Amino acid sequence: MSNAFPTEQPYSLESAQALISLAQEKRYSDTLGAILAAEQAFTAAQDLNDTPLLLDSLKQLSVCSSLVNDYAKAIAYAELLLREAQLTNSLERQADAHTLIGIAHHDMGNLDAALEQFQQALSLHEATGSAVNMAPVLYNIGNIYAFKGWFETALAWHLRCLELKPVLPRTLVIQLLNGLGCDYHGLGNYADALRCLIESEQLAEADCAKVLQGAALGNLVSVYLDYGDVASALPLSVKALSLAEELKNDRQIAAKKLQLGTIYAAMGDSAAAIAQFLDALTTAERIGAMFLQTDSLTKLGDIYAQLGDADRAKQHFLQARQLAKEFGYHFLEGQATLALAKFFMRQNHFDDALDMLRSGIEISQQCGAKALEQEYHAALALTYKSLGDFSKSARHAKLSERLNQQTAVNDNARKLLIEFEAQRFLKKHAHHNTADFETALQLARKAIEQKHLRLTPRQPPSLSPAVLSLPKDTVLVKTFGEFVVTINGRTLSKDDWQRKKARDIFKILLINHRNAVTTDELIELLWNGNLEKNVEQVIKNSASFIRKALEPGLLPRERSQFLRTEGKAYVLDLGDEDSIDFLRFKKLIRQAATDRAQRTALYEQAVSLYIGDFLREDLYADWATLERESLKDSYLNALVALADAASKAGNDDAAIARAKQLLDADRTHDKGYEILLKTLCKRGDLPEARRIYAQCQDAFKKELDSPPPPYLQRLFPKLT
């Protein structure tokens, strides 16, 4: 907060006017400081009995109150401004008051009430003929339609405002560019969206307008997520959240946590995503931000659905859809309806899904949201296929592909992203004025260009008449303990596989997920390399049985979503590896090895997945042994790390619990005994320690025919 406030009392007119100027200057970079300046100006106006000054101070107080999410105060100040303006018959100030009341209602989610206020303000400004004063109202009306999801209408209002650009204040230009970027993004026009958003962010950063910079960064994150570039989205999202937290702007904090949660979800970290979504929902409920509440509920529903919590997922989707309908958020209603339809598809309730999709696609078309409409067509294609209506399925698949082509990130958009990232690199390292820096900049630009060549945008690959490429079904695989495969809620029985060899081959392909396994390798693993009669035909038949088990509705010669043939090799690809427990486990273990800050949390997630040995029903199958032992070693190492961490933190109960888990998994795990015995001795529980040590001696004698390791005997001489 600035300290440059005039402090003389009684105030002079000049010092009071300086406070108004300071509040206006600081409101987007130091909102709390701006409020203090405006409050002092309000006091001065009362002391000086100066009506114009009073009206100016009330306007600034209302603007700043909305920026810190105190909507009750914002409306109260604006209503006082309206009364004072009516007494003085100032049409301009009356219009300002209606605009400010509209902004507060907009931020609370009361879109229709906000629109009514903005229209009253517009009528008053049209009466005065002031283009400068009319522009903010045009901008705000455009925002209302953008929040409703009517992007074409929003764009028309924002373009009308843009016509007045030569007379607009710079802050409004920054806001308008951001609004235009949102409109173009909603319509699937990535190139124009990026031009507007990048310019908005750069102007805001130059002016230290932190609120506006955070808004532009947040919208750029949305583009990156559509583009599939999670790595670039993450630092931008963190920066936007940092700006919001610096300004203590709860509404922006909640919005940025929603985006950060979306990024974590894309990275496969469901726990971190849920934490961010719950924080956003709690904040949105506290400040009454209905738009953010609705979005939070939908995103939480998506995560719960992925984790198999059907009841909570459905509850969140229904709540989100109801709120969206109630407050007129048509785009969010379309998103929530699509999420609910996908939920019904996972449950194999395709008739219910179809009802949702038919109503939701109309909403997406009304909004002009091509990306959302494309998702509806893709879901309809899959639903009709599941219901056996292949002609409708093909028609919707073609419409989905057509919209993919219209909304694809084109070369112009790609060039804009490359230039934006290069400029950010330049700003970050601008102090390095050396030849080495010039070389580094060239290499950085080349690396950025190569990254964008590798990236795959949100859209799936093109469809050809011969191949119907549809969204993959949801597959969940459990390998720890009992072996279970579930597809869209349908759990496969042993009979579904038809032959044990088919089930075995599926498991081998699963161990090598997304990697080719040759026929020769299968023969070596399952028949010890012996070329028995018709063994290759058995493998071909088994592949056919696997396809039928996974996709019972698959037509003859129709390509499988999951199992493909590459020459004399087979590749199994079940989609999201987080839905396969042992692959999710391995991913968490890898992350824990490199992320020291989150290591304990990652290990806890990993060990929670390990509910039994890998493919326990194939205990004596050589082809499963190596993977089983590797996974168990990782599990034991994770438990050791958790036990050590608990012990260092002084959490003896947790250390004992983890040590006992170690010994349950391996009765001769000396590190488990060491941690358990040390903790018991530390507590002074020598009787229990002696009992455990006797158990240790017995286990080593029975399983290894040896005494416990000498170092244990040296550590605990009183127990021997």
N, C-alpha and C positions, 0 to 999 in steps of 0.2 A: 504494500500500500504506500502511496506517495506521502511524503511529509510536507509537501509544498502547498498546504491549505492556508488561505488567509485566515488569521485568527483574531483580528481586531474586533473588539466589542465596545460600543455598538457598531454593527457592520456599516460600511459605506456601500453605496449602490455599486461602485466599481468593484469592490472586493466580493460582493455577493454575485455579481455577474461573472467574475473570475471563477467562483465556485461552480457555477452552472457549466461554464466551459470545461472546467476540469472534470466534472462528472461525465460530461458527454465524451470527453477524450478517453477517459479511463474505463468506461463501462464494459468494454470487451477484453481488457487486459488486466484490470484490477477492480473487479465488480464491487467488492466490499469497500474499497477506498472510494469508489464513485458514489456509493450509497451515503457514506459519511459526508462527502462534499455536498450532495444534494440535500441531506438533512440540515446541514448548516445554512444552505441557501434558503431553505424553506423557513427556518427560524428568522433569518435576515429579512425575508420578504414580509413576514408578519410584523417584525419590528418597524420596518420602513413603510408598511402599509402600501406596498407596491404590487398591484395586481398582475402586470405582465411577468414580474419576477416570480410571483406565487405560482402562476400557471406553468412557467418553465420548470420550477423545482418539482411540482407535482408530476409533470411528464417524466422527468428523469427518475424520480422515485418509483414510478410505476414500471418503467422499462427495466430498471435494475432489480426490482423485486421479482419480476418474471424470470430474469436471468439466474437468480438464486432459488428459483422454484417456490417462492412465497406468493402463491397465486391469490390468496385471500387479500393480502396487502396490495398486490398489484391492482386488483379490481377496485379495492377501496380508494386508493389514490386516484385511479382513473375516473371513478364515479364522482369524487370530489372535484376533479378537474372539469368534468362535464357540467356540474352545477355552477361552478364559478364562470365557466365559459358561456353558459346560457344567460347568466346575469349580465355579462358584458356584451352579449350578442356577438361573440367571436365564433364564426362558422369554422374557421381553421382549427381553433382549439377544441371545439366540439368534435370535429372529425378526428383529431388526435386522440381524444378520449375514447371514442368508439373503436379506433384502431387498437388502442392499448387493452381495452376490455376484450376485444377479439383475440389478441395474442395470448392473453391468459387462458381464455376458454380453449383456444387451439392447443396450448401446451397441456391442458388438463384432459384433452381428448373430446371436448364438446364441440365437434366440428360444425354442426348445424348452427349452434348458438354463435360460434365465432364467425361463420359466414354471414349471418344476419348483421352482426356489428360491422364487419368490413364493408358490406354493401351500403350501410348507412353512412359510413365514413366516405365512401367513394362518391355518393350522391352529394354530400356537402362540399367535397373538393371540386367536383364538376361544377357546382354552383359558383365557386370562387375562381375557377379557371386556372388553378395553380398546378402545373405539370409536376413541379418538384415535390409537392405534397401528395399528389395523386400516386406517384410511383411506389412508395412503400405499401400502399393499399393494394395495388395491382399485384405486387410481389406476394403479399400475404394471402390474397385470394388464390393465387396459383399454388401456394403451399397447402391450402386446404384441400384442393383437388388432388394434389400429389399424395397427401395422407389418405384420402379416400381411395387412392389407387387409380384415379382417372387421369392417366398420364398425358393423354393427348390434350385434354381440357386444361390441365396444369401448364403444359407447354405453351398453349395459346396465350394464357394470361401472363406468363413470364416473358414471352416474346414481346407482348404489348408493352410491358415494363421496360424491356431492353431498348425499345425505340426511343426512350427518354434518356438513354445512357449519357449523352453529353452534359446533362444538367444534374445527374445523380451524384450524391456524396459517395466517396470512395468505399465506405463501409457497406453501403447498399449494393454497390457494384460487386463486391466480394460475395455478399449473401446471394445476390441474383445469379451469379455464375455457379455457385454451389447448387442452387435450386434447379437451374437449367441442366446441370450435370445429372441430378437425380431423375429429372424427367426423361432425358435421353437414355439413361441407364434402364429405367423402367420399360422404355419402348424397345430396348435391345439395340440401340444405336451407340455402340461402344466408343467409336472414334470421337463423335461430338461430345459424348459424356466425359471422356478423358480430357479433351481440350478445355472444357469449362472447369472441371474439377481441379486440374493441375494449375490453371491460371488462378483460380480462387485460393488454393493452398499457398501458392507463391506470394500473392499479394497480401494475404493474411499474415504470413510469416514476416514479410518485410515491414508490416505495420505493427508487429507484436500483438495482433488481435487474436488472442489465444482461443477464445470461444469459437471464432470463425475458422481458425486453422484446424482446430479439433474436429469441427463438423466436416470440413473438406477432406481431412485425412480419413475420417470414418467412412465416407462415401467412396473414397479411393480403395479402401480395404474391401468393400463390397465388390468392386470391379475385379480386384485381384482374386478374390475367392471364386467368382464366376470363371475366371481365367484358369483356375487350378493352381495358382502360385501361392501356396500357403506360406512358404518360407519368406516371401516378400511382404505378405499381408501382416505377419506377426509383428515385426518391429514398428510398422506404421500404426497398428492397433495399440501397441504398448505406448507409443508416443502420444496418441490421441487420448488414451486413458490418463496418462500422466498430466496432460494439459487440463483435463476436466477435474482431476483431483487437486491440482494446484489452485484452481479457481473455486474449489468446493461447490461445483455445480452438480448437484445430485442427479438431475435429469440426464445430463451428458455422461456422468459416471455410469449410470445404469445402462445407457445406450451402448457405451463402449465396452462394458462387461458382457453384454449380449454378443457383441462382435467377437470379443476375445474367446468366449465360450464356443462360438461357432468354429473358430480356428482350432481350438483344442479338440473339438469333435472331429474335425477333418483330419487331425493328426492321430486320431484313435485314442485320445486320452479322455475317456468318458467321465471319469471321476472329476478331473479338473473342469471339464465342460459343465457338469452339473453344478459344481460349486459356483462358477461364474453366473450361470443362469439363475440359480436361487438367490444370489446376492442382488442381481438385477431385478428380480421379481419383488423381493422384499423392499428395495428402495422405491420401485415404481408404485407399489401399494401404499407406501408411507407418504409419498408426495402426490398421489392421485393421478399418476401418468398412465392413463388407460391404454394408450397405444403400446407402450412398453410392456405393460402387464400382459396384453394379448400376445405380443410377439414372444415374450418369455415363456408363456404357457405352451405355445406351439413347439418351441425349441426343446423344452423339457420333455414334452410328450414324445418327440422324435427320439431323444436319448433313451427314455424308458422303454420305448418300443424296441430299440436295438438291443437293449439288455434283457428283453423278454418279460418285462413287467407289464403285462397286457392291461391289467386293471387301471394302474396309474396312468399309463399312456392314453387310454381311451378317455379317462376322466379329464386329463389336461387338454386333449384335443376338443372335447365337447365344450369345456369352459372357454377356450380360446375362440371357438366358432361363435358361441353365444355373445361374448363381449364384442367381437368384430361386427356382428349383426346389429347389436344394440347401439353402438357408437358410429356406425356407418363407415367402418374401415373395410372397404370392399376388397382391396388387395389382400389384406390380412385374412379376410374371410375366405378368399380363394385359396390362400396357403393352408389355412387350418382345415378346410374342406378336403383338400388334396391329401393332407397328412392323415385325416380320418379315413379317407378312401384306401390309402395304402395300408393302414392298420387293418381294415376289413379284408384286404387282399392277403395279408399275412395269415389271417385267421381262416383263409379259404371261404370267406363269406362274400363271394363274388357278386351276388345279386345286390347286397347292401352297398358294396363298393361301387357298383354301376350307378346306383341312384345318386351317390355322392358325386361321382365324376360328371354325370350329366348336368347336375345343377352347378357344379363348380366351374365347368368349362365356360358356361355362359358368363359367369362373373369375370373370368380372365379375359374374355373377348370384350366385355364392356369396358374393362380397364385399359385395353390395348396393350396388356402385358404379354408380349410374345413369348418370352422365356417361360413364364408360368403356363401359358397356353400349350407350349411344346411339351411340358411335363405332363399335362393332362392328356394330350393325345398319346404319348408314350404309355401312360398308365391304362388308357382305354384299349390300346392295342393289346396289351398283355391280358387285360380282363376279358376281352372278347375271345382271345385265343384260349383262355382257360375255360370259357363257357362253350367252346366249340364253334364259334361264329368266325371262321377264318377270313371271310371276305371283308367284314367290318374291321377285323384286326389289321388286315393289310392296308385298308383305307386310312385308318388312323396312324399307322406306322409311316405311311407316305406323307401325311400331313405333318407329323412330328419331324420328319427329315426335312421337309420344306422349310419349316420354321427354324430348324437348326441352321440351315444355310443362310437364312435372313439375319439371324442374331449372332452368327459366328464372329469371333474376334478377328477382324481382318488385318491386312498388312499395315494400313494407316494407324489403327489402334495399337498394333504391336510396336510400330516406330515411336509413337508417343510414349508408350511405357518405357521403352529403351532409353529415350532421351530424358525422361523424368528421373529414372534411376541414375543415369550418368550425371545429371545435374546435382542430385542429392550427394553422390560420391564427391563431386567437385566442391560442394559447400562444406562437407564434413572435413575435407583435407586441404582446404584452400590455403592454409598457412604454410604448406610445403612448397615453396617457390623454387624448386630445383628441377634439374633434368630428370632425376629419378622419379619425381612426381609426374612429369609429363608422360614418361614411359608407363608408370602405374595407371594413369588415367586411360591411356590407350588400351592397356591390357584389361582394365576393368570394363571398359565399353565392349571389348571383344567378348569377355566372359558373359556379360549381360546379354549380348546378342545371341550367343550360343545357348544360354539358358532358355531364352524365349523360343528358339527353334525347337528345343526339346519338349517344351510344355504342351500339354494337351488341355484345351479349354473344356468347359463344363459339358459341351455337347458330345454325345456318343458318336461312333463312326457312322459313315453314310450307309444307307440301305441300298441294296441292289434288288432287282426283281427276283433274283434266284434265292436270295438269302434274307430272311426276315430277322433283323437284329433288334431284339426287344430287351427291356430292362431285366436284369437277372432276378430270379426268385431269391428270397431270403433263406439262406442255409445256415443252420447252427450245428456245430459238430462238437461232441464231448468225447474226449479220449482218456481223460484222467478218471480212473475207476471204471465205471460202466461205459461201454462204447454206444453212443447214441447219435443218430443223424436225424435232424428235423428240417423239413422244407415247408415254409409257409405254414407252420403249425402242425404239419403232418409228420409224425414220427415213423421212420421206416422200421418194419419188423424184419426178423430173419427171413421170413418167407418172401419179402419184397426183393431180396437179393437173388433168389432162386437157387443159387449154388454157393457153397462155402468159398470156392475158389474165386468167385466174383467179389465176394466180400473181402477176401484177403488181398486181391489185386487192388481194390479200392483203397485199402489201408496203406499199401505200399506207395501208391500214387499220392496219397494224402501226405505221407512222410516227405515226399519229394514235391510238394505242392508247387505248381506252376513251372516245374522243371520236367523235361522229357525223360521218360523211362522206356528203354528199348525192350523189344520182345526178348532179346538174348538175356538182358538183365533180369527180367521176370522169370525166365527159365532157370537161370542160375540161382535165384533166391527161393523159388518155390519147388523146383525139381532137382536142385543141386547140379544143374547143368546137363542132366540126362535128357536126351531128345527122345522121349517116349512117343509112341504113335499118336498122331493128331494133336500134339501138345500145342502147336501154334493155333490150331482151330479152337482148342479149349480157351486160349487167351482171347481170340476174336469173339467167341460166344460170350465170354465173361464180360468183355467190354460192352457188348450189346445189353447184357443183363444189368450192368451198372447204369447205362443210359436210361433203361426202362424204369429202374428203381428210383432214379433221381427225377425223371420226367415221364411219368406214365402216359401223358397225352402226346408224346413225341410221335410225329408222323414218320412213315418209312422214308428214308433218305433225307429227313430234315436234320439240320445241323443242331447238335446239342449245345446248350449254353455252357455246360460244365466239362465235358470230356471230348477232346478232339484228338484226331490221329495225325501224326506228322511222319509220313513214311512208315517205317516199322517201329514207331515209338508212340507213346500215349502221354498226353499232358492233361492233368486235372487242374481246373481253375474254378474254385467255388466262390470267387468274389472276395469280399472283405475278409482279410485274414484275422481281424479282431473277432470274427464270429466262430473261429476255430480255436478251441481253448489252448492247445499246446503251442500254437503259433503266437497267440496273444501273450502267453506266458514267456516265450523266448524273447519277444519284442520288449516286454517290460524289464526282463533281466538285462538286455542290452542297454536300454535307456538308463537303468540304475547304475550301470558300470561307468557311465559318462556324466551323469547329472548328480553331482554331490549334494546339491541343495534339496533335491526331491528324492534322494536315494531311498530313504526309509519308507516313504509313501509308496514308491514304485515296488519295492520288495514286498510290502504288505499286500499290494494288489496281486502280485505274482503268486505268493504262497496261498492266497485265498482261492486261486484257481486249482491248485494241486490238491484234489480231494481223494486221490488214490493213484497208484502207479499207472503209468502210461500203458494203454491197451492191455489191461490186466487179464483179459480172456485169452490173450495170445502169449502167455507167460513163457512158453517153451518154443516159440517161433523165432528162429535165428534172425530173420529179417527185421524184427522189432527190437531186438536186444540192445543194439548200439544206441538207438534213439531213446529207449527207456532209461538206460544207464546215464546218458548225457543229461536228460531232463531231471533225473533224480539227483545227480551231482549238483546241478544248478539250484534245485530246491533246497538241498541241504546247506549249500553255501549261503543262500539267501536267509535261511533260518539262523545260521551262525551270525551273519551280519546284524540281523534284527535283535538277536539275544545280546550281542556285544553292545549295540546302541542302547538298548534298554538298561543294561547294567551300568554303562557310563552315565546315563541320565538319572541313575538312582531309582529306577522303576524295577524293584526286585520281583514283584509279581509277574510283570511282563517277561522278565529275563527267565524266570523259572518256567513259565508257560511255554516259551519258545524252546528252551532246552528240552522240555518233556516232548515237544513235537519232534525234535531231532531224534530222540531216543525211540519214539514210536515208529519213526521211519527207518531207523538203523540202530539196533540194540547194542552195537559195538562202536558207536560214534564217540570217540574219546573226547572231542571238543565239547560235545553235548554234556558229557559227564563233568568235564572241567568247569563249565559255566554253572551247571546246577550245583555242584559241590561247593564252589567258591561262594555262591550266593547264600546257600544254606549255612555255611560256616560264618559268613559275614553277619547273618541274622542270629547266630548263636544256637541254631537248631542242630546240635550235634547228633542226637538220636536219629533224626531223619537223614542226616548226612551219612551216618554209618550204615543205615538201611540201604541207601542208594549205592554206596560203595560196595556193599555185599552183592547187590544186584549187578553191579558192574563186573565184579569178579566172576559171578556165575555166568553172565552173558559171554564174556571172553573165553571162559573155560569150555562152555558148550559149543560155541560157534567157531572159535579159532583154536581151541585146545592150547591156550596160553594165558598167562596172567595179564592184567591190565598193563598198559605201557609204563615203563619205569618212571617217566616224568610225572605221571599221576601219583605214583607211590611216593615220590619225593615231595610233591606239592601238599599231600595230605598224610603226613606220617602218623598223625593221631588217629586216623581212621583205619589204618592197616592192622 
